[in-house]
Amino acid sequence: MKTYKYRIYPSKAQETQLNRQLELCRWAYNKTLETCKNSYEQDGISLSYYDTKKMLPLWKIDKPDLKQAHSMVLQDVTMRVELAFQAFFRRVKAGEEEAGYPRFKGYGRYDSLCYPQYGNGARLDGDMLILSKVGSIKVKLHRELCGKAKTVCIRRSSGNKWYATISCDCVSETAQWAPADEPKAIGV
């Protein structure tokens, strides 16, 4: 796997939409964390990633604004909560003094959207990054992608600049640079 980071230049309207999606993801993160916490405290039941992922359609009924974010992005949010709990329990098991229970995210404290499948909600078309529910965004492609793209993450930096990181599945360099005219070994 190899990851490429590119600067993107959304228009004002696209930037507003991306910020709105980040806030919706923050809401979904906090709602997932709250649901997991309440379920364990009240019923003694630990919810899995799949349990929380199944709740997303119900939350979309109660909060129709969630439809402004791509479904795979929202599923990735529930995966982040699951990973936060796994890290917490790993630290507890290791006996760390301050294990760090997963925290709720405050306003503006959620800064990335991840599309876990390239082509499903996010894809490159020349020097434009096409995002579902956002549109085509200009990308500064300073180098070519190597291999097959797998995931796309959009991140807002602290300086309010936007970046896209694209993870690719690359062919190993030894296989890529092997001389073609070498005879193949044959065993008898």
Disulfide bonds with the S-S distance in Angstrom:
Cys114-Cys153 2.39
